[in-house]
């Protein structure tokens, strides 16, 4: 009888586990988070579920609940006294052991039957033998001789505990020794920061910060270690002490000399070469160092000062052997070029007999020049100015969130079926990976991307019509080959006859044909949809002639945002493959002519919302100033 009961219980447990896995399999899987959580035995570990985000579902339209599972065992996690605590979207392991190493999955179910899941990797490592602190350390730089600060990388844990109303304290260690507040110039500051006065070589060692708190009746702690690196030899931004932005008076025909004096403050050993170049300039160009010229500058004289103030002095003398009429009202500028900045100072010369009149003219001319510069700067930096006002004065812009639309942009891409595989792959990579990574993750926009956001079984006509009407913008992606790939020479001849025929000529699939028709009708006929053209590849005049007339009309009228311009300069100077813009996804291998460091730098720059291309895209996107910003992705331990 007992055997039968145990068998029945086992069957119930197995069926329950199978049902749980089946239920999870129906959820949309966001796979494993890129950020991992690191811990050591004896510490606590905090794992956040980041699925409760507007990027995942409409938070205001449905309530939700979060459940946690241990992936390797399939076991559902519940609150266990003194061991496991679940609060809201956060899983706490209060006393980590090596057995806790693995993947932890949060499953979020909404009241509208939505289901989403994502896993987080917890890495549990043993401390290194003979060392104090964590085996993994963050690196932070301290500058010798000044007051500097170390920051404990546990801000997210602090923030979460504060949201619970839980008080926490931080203890700092240098090596294995506890640092008392005020000991040897160490001062505890708020938010887990340690101020160090008069940094010296003794600070060139590991530091550990331990966050102590009481959660669920359990005293727990989380530690992070920092390897401090003391920079002992350092030079600061140069200081141009002379000239002093002043005005001199001189008589025509007289000789004039003016000294440019630059000081480069240094700490530690004063270098022989401070890596600073000093030049004189007039309003047009650099001034020659050839002393046979009427106006010339001497080669900079350099000397070191080993007593306070320590640093490098540089001096160059500008000589005007005979003042002429053309020398007046010109700014003579001394400029110091360095890796830390380019400070400068200037002076100008006035004729002695026309001081007052010229001064008035200078003021009026300066005002006019400022007005001209303001206009030029506005047109040159128009996009930057508009984006600045959007973010700083969003209250003056209309709130588009109440217009009933669900998406900020509908993304569609054009590549013919007859094109080479790499053409369609590049377009799809940009649409599916690069656009969401910047516009959705970094900027908080909500995009509808065909092929990613379509519901299974929904009619193509319905989903295109509904979602395009529910979008505030339409991003139209195309390349140089988007409308030039054909199956036969006969099609090419027909294209010259009718450039608006998108069916047979460019071999688009049915969905893209319909998307094109609806988009062009709403943009050109109804005027209800703003289309943003995104040109992925440089288009020649011959290729442009094969484009549909409606697209050429839009391109002439409003222009296109050119992705290829964003990468052209980098390709020419870094030797990258012209098609290496796909490396922005961070998933493709480096090109033959580029180093991995160059590719990583290029990837970081082309995915930065502050680059010129993305600023142009944001300029055309809806204003987001009034919209509640989506929660930032939590940076775990």
HELIX and SHEET records of a PDB file:
HELIX    1   1 UNK A    2  UNK A   25  1                                  24    
HELIX    2   2 UNK A   98  UNK A  100  5                                   3    
HELIX    3   3 UNK A  155  UNK A  164  1                                  10    
HELIX    4   4 UNK A  183  UNK A  185  5                                   3    
HELIX    5   5 UNK A  201  UNK A  203  5                                   3    
HELIX    6   6 UNK A  325  UNK A  327  5                                   3    
HELIX    7   7 UNK A  352  UNK A  354  5                                   3    
HELIX    8   8 UNK A  355  UNK A  380  1                                  26    
HELIX    9   9 UNK A  382  UNK A  392  1                                  11    
HELIX   10  10 UNK A  394  UNK A  396  5                                   3    
HELIX   11  11 UNK A  400  UNK A  403  5                                   4    
HELIX   12  12 UNK A  421  UNK A  429  1                                   9    
HELIX   13  13 UNK A  430  UNK A  434  3                                   5    
HELIX   14  14 UNK A  435  UNK A  435  1                                   1    
HELIX   15  15 UNK A  436  UNK A  442  3                                   7    
HELIX   16  16 UNK A  460  UNK A  469  1                                  10    
HELIX   17  17 UNK A  489  UNK A  497  1                                   9    
HELIX   18  18 UNK A  510  UNK A  520  1                                  11    
HELIX   19  19 UNK A  521  UNK A  526  3                                   6    
HELIX   20  20 UNK A  541  UNK A  545  1                                   5    
HELIX   21  21 UNK A  549  UNK A  558  1                                  10    
HELIX   22  22 UNK A  563  UNK A  574  1                                  12    
HELIX   23  23 UNK A  580  UNK A  585  5                                   6    
HELIX   24  24 UNK A  596  UNK A  606  1                                  11    
HELIX   25  25 UNK A  612  UNK A  620  1                                   9    
SHEET    1   A 3 UNK A  28  UNK A  32  0                                        
SHEET    2   A 3 UNK A 115  UNK A 124  1                                        
SHEET    3   A 3 UNK A  37  UNK A  39  1                                        
SHEET    1   B 5 UNK A  28  UNK A  32  0                                        
SHEET    2   B 5 UNK A 115  UNK A 124  1                                        
SHEET    3   B 5 UNK A 102  UNK A 110 -1                                        
SHEET    4   B 5 UNK A  64  UNK A  70 -1                                        
SHEET    5   B 5 UNK A  75  UNK A  77 -1                                        
SHEET    1   C 3 UNK A  45  UNK A  48  0                                        
SHEET    2   C 3 UNK A  90  UNK A  93 -1                                        
SHEET    3   C 3 UNK A  84  UNK A  87 -1                                        
SHEET    1   D 5 UNK A 137  UNK A 143  0                                        
SHEET    2   D 5 UNK A 218  UNK A 231  1                                        
SHEET    3   D 5 UNK A 206  UNK A 215 -1                                        
SHEET    4   D 5 UNK A 168  UNK A 174 -1                                        
SHEET    5   D 5 UNK A 177  UNK A 179 -1                                        
SHEET    1   E 3 UNK A 148  UNK A 151  0                                        
SHEET    2   E 3 UNK A 193  UNK A 196 -1                                        
SHEET    3   E 3 UNK A 186  UNK A 189 -1                                        
SHEET    1   F 3 UNK A 234  UNK A 235  0                                        
SHEET    2   F 3 UNK A 256  UNK A 267 -1                                        
SHEET    3   F 3 UNK A 239  UNK A 242 -1                                        
SHEET    1   G 4 UNK A 234  UNK A 235  0                                        
SHEET    2   G 4 UNK A 256  UNK A 267 -1                                        
SHEET    3   G 4 UNK A 311  UNK A 320 -1                                        
SHEET    4   G 4 UNK A 295  UNK A 297 -1                                        
SHEET    1   H 4 UNK A 234  UNK A 235  0                                        
SHEET    2   H 4 UNK A 256  UNK A 267 -1                                        
SHEET    3   H 4 UNK A 311  UNK A 320 -1                                        
SHEET    4   H 4 UNK A 301  UNK A 305 -1                                        
SHEET    1   I 4 UNK A 246  UNK A 250  0                                        
SHEET    2   I 4 UNK A 344  UNK A 351  1                                        
SHEET    3   I 4 UNK A 332  UNK A 337 -1                                        
SHEET    4   I 4 UNK A 277  UNK A 281 -1                                        
SHEET    1   J 5 UNK A 447  UNK A 449  0                                        
SHEET    2   J 5 UNK A 409  UNK A 414  1                                        
SHEET    3   J 5 UNK A 473  UNK A 478  1                                        
SHEET    4   J 5 UNK A 530  UNK A 535  1                                        
SHEET    5   J 5 UNK A 561  UNK A 562  1                                        
END                                                                             
